[in-house]
Amino acid sequence: MLGLSGSKTRNHTPLSADGCVLSALFWKQMIRTRRAFDPQSIQLVIFDLDGTLIDSRLDLVHSVNAALRHIGRPELPDEVIASYVGDGAPILIQRALGGEKVDEALIRKGLEFFLSYYREHKLDHTTVYPGVTEALAAVQRSGNGTPRKMAVLTNKPVIPSRAIVEALGLGPFFTQIYGGNSFATKKPDPEGARKLLEESGVRPEQAAIVGDSHVDVRTGRNAGLWTIGVTYGFATHTLDDEPPDVLVDQPHEVGTVFTSASKR
């Protein structure tokens, strides 16, 4: 049972016959709720991609470093590049090159190579996070018998995004996949989220967005959606300053939010 206002909620941890906690066999739920919602009212759930559904860290890191080598710049550590992910490919390359003062021609050159390299290597190491497939199936099941609509809204370019989702077997879950170049704006602008609301015939208060960064939380707030943050992704440190309505630590807990929250 999930708590309404407590900072942390846990399932009852089973004990062995001698009273010892079977911690090796049972995990603890760590679902923190700042603002509770009724899951039965949610008809559309929008998911971020990188750091939320898929672990694409290595392929992104390798592609960025390949672009840096191509333009004669030193490679960056994995964790530094991972912290730059979330605002789209152009910003990713700009950050890798040192920030806003970098020459635009150099950014374009790096971006071109990055996109070309990533197109060929996007599935070298990328995997679905363990528990995500089961969580998506749980989210899709709603209490009223009508499957929830689900969509992907990412700042990654749309063509590789769709290719990755399909290749990893997640395609059947989603009615739509939009990327960072699907609209004139990217997240956290609410344009993409509002388009998904319009297409689904859903009001903002009947929708939620799930993601690993402040970009996703801001997108949800800008569009009037409920927000769910995940701490297992790339940019979870940014959630400290932009806390979501609900925060989870593991992929399976995303499913729990939508299947058990009504029992609070």
Order of alpha helices (4+ residues) and beta strands (2+ residues): beta-beta-beta-alpha-alpha-alpha-alpha-beta-alpha-beta-alpha-beta-alpha-beta-alpha-beta-beta-alpha
